Amino acid sequence: MLKTISALTVCFACSCLAQQDLVVIVHKDNPVNSLTHKAVVDMFMGKYLAFPNGVIALTCDYKKESQIRSSFLSAITGRPISQINAYWSRVRFSGKASPPQIFDDVVSILDKVANTSNAIAYVPAHTVTHNVKVVYKIAQ
């Protein structure tokens, strides 16, 4: 019951995303404490698949139609989501890179990052728990 209430709270909160900050998170024990803007772009756009320390990252993302995804990717790249989606279509077709692992919602992503030492994702700042660590912040 508590998990359902938490999920509903997160979903409701995400509907107000336009006024909220997004943060990039990793597992709380990940040795990386911060990432540069370029590193975040490269990791979430499939150009570089490892943390600065060389550990391969498991990049987590939301479904294509997610408002969180649109806001985040547009904010970090400065491009409209239509261009980003077209980019990923080309990359998938060429086989040059693998897209991030897709999740349904914030709760699923928080759970994955909290339980996977090399996972990286982004969430609304207010949803961050003690099981993850913020390594980059984007003000909306």
N, C-alpha and C positions, 0 to 999 in steps of 0.2 A: 504494500500500500504506500509506504514511504517513498519507494522508488518511483511509483506512478505519479505521486504528488510532485516530486522533484522534477520529473520529466515534463510535466505540465507547466510548472513554474518556469523552467528554462525555455520551453516553447513560447509561452506568453511573453517572456522577457525578450526573446529574439524578435518578436514582431515589432518591437520598438527600436530595432537595430540602428536606424538612421541617426539617433542621438548618442550612440554608444561607441566606446573604444573597442577595438579588436586587438588581441595579443597573440603572439606566437608562443607556444608552450612546448616543453619537453618533459620527460620523466624527471621527477625531483632529484634523482641521483645522477643525472646526466652531468658530466664534467663541464659541459659548455654552459657558460653563464650569460652570454649575450651573443647576438648575431648582428652583422651589418645589414643594411638595407639590401645591398647587392647579394649577399649570401641568401637572404630570405627569398628574393626574386629568383635567383638561380635554382634554389631547392624546390620551390613551388611551381616553377615553370619547366622542370625536368632537365635543366642544363647541368646541374651538379647534384650528385646523389649522396653526398657524404657531408658530415659535419666538418668544421675546420680542422678537427683533430684526426680526420681520416676515417672515422667510424661511419659505415654505411647507414644512412637514415631511412627510416620507414616513414614516408610522407603520407599524411592522412588528409583527406579532403571531403567535401560535401557533394551531394548530387548536383548535376549540372544546373538544375533549376533553382537551387538554393539562393536566397537573398544574401546570406552570410558570405557564400562563395563569391557572388557577384561584387559585393562591397569590398571584400578583401583583395581579390585579384585586380580589380580596377584601381584600388588605392595604391597597391604596391607597384603596379606597372604603369599607371597613368593612361591606360587604354580601356576602351569600352569592352564589356564582356563579350560582345559579338566577335571582336577581333581575337580575344583570348580563346574562345571556343573554336574559332577557325584555325588558330595556331595548333591547338591540341588535336584537331582532326587531321591536320597535315602530319604532325609528329607521330601520331598513332599509325597512320597509313605508311609512313616511311620506315617505321620500326626503329627509329633513332633513339627513342626514349620511351620509358614506361610511365604512364600517368600515375598520380598518387592513388593510394587505396581509398575507395569511396565508402562513406558512412552516411547513415540516415539522419543523424541529429547530433546536437552538442553533447548529450549524455553519452552516446556511444563513443564519440571521439575522446571525451574526457576519460572514459573507462579504458580505452585502448592505450592512450598515452600514459595513464597511471600504472598500467600493467606491462608496458613494453619499454625497455630501457633505451632503445634507439628510435623511438617514435617522435615525430614532430607534427604539430597541427596548429590551428588557430581557432580561437573561440572568443565570444564576447568577454571582455575583462571581468565583468561581474560574476561570471560562472566559474572562475578559477578556484580550484580547491587546493588543499595542502598536499595533495598527491602529485602535483605538477609544478613546474617552475616556468616563469615568464622569462623569455630571452629576447623579446622584441615587442614593441608597442606601436600601434598605429592609431592616432587620434582621428576620429570621424568628424 
